[in-house]
Amino acid sequence: GARLRYLLHWPARYTPQANWGQSLEYDWDYGATFVPGAASFREIVGAMGELMKQGKIRGYGACNDNAVGLMGMWSAARELGVPGPICMQNDYSLVNRRVEENGLSEASSPAICNSGFLAYNVLAGGMLTGKYGLAPGDGAAPAAVDDPDRSRASKSAGAPRGRMDTRGWGMTLGRYRTSAARTAAAKYAALAKEYGIKGGSTELALRFVAGRKAVTSSLVGHTSLAQLDASIGAYRNAAKAPLDAQLAWEIDRVHLQNRLPLFANDETGKDWRGEGVIGERIP
């Protein structure tokens, strides 16, 4: 039968980079307690190597891990003489370029580990399409879980435009709807309009990710065939030519003004340890 490439989902060890929390600070005391009892990099790559030897999988990688995870597996694989990880998978988009700053882009490059990278949520849960609205009065109903008009919210939930209109995912993906994320998304939408991108902010978001050296491929979900057609059109345009150089600089300008909007939230209240609007424990 067909052999699969296997992605380990979430690191076995403690690491704040594995979630979307209020703080990315590494808790040294918690790490010292938890990490020694977790599966080691040697155990992980040894098990993956054995599965490959048995012909059950063709390769492996990790999802929602960082440069520590990639380098740890890569080094352990070299030490044991088994194949190393061939790809990593993380959240990456115009509003979440964290892998460029946490070392994962560098570690996965051909100069070091030469692993692939799969980007998910490249449309920020649909927020970068503008279909859930980016500013008051823009004509788009907000995500059902945010909509103060409960009658309209009920209609959105009954015929969801995407995951943001479902209660489970709508609550989980709240990080994409913070004021910081909306501000950044609105600026990117304005750039798409200014530079005459036919597919608007959706095309801009997809072409941006497709044009990054660190990205091997993108995972894109669709609610309708029209959305699928829009994505295919954007990727075809990406294959024809990169984004205009001046537009690329303007994107970086927005990024520098609002560097990690998914981690900025001015709606945070008085949160207790282990709780909060984004969900991860607060060191």
PyMOL commands that set and color helices and strands:
alter all, ss='L'
color gray80, all
select helices_A, chain A and resi 16-18+28-37+41-53+67-80+98-100+104-107+124-129+150-158+163-165+167-177+179-194+200-210+225-240+245-257+261-263
alter helices_A, ss='H'
color red, helices_A
select strands_A, chain A and resi 4-9+57-63+87-91+116-120+217-219
alter strands_A, ss='S'
color yellow, strands_A
deselect
rebuild
show_as cartoon
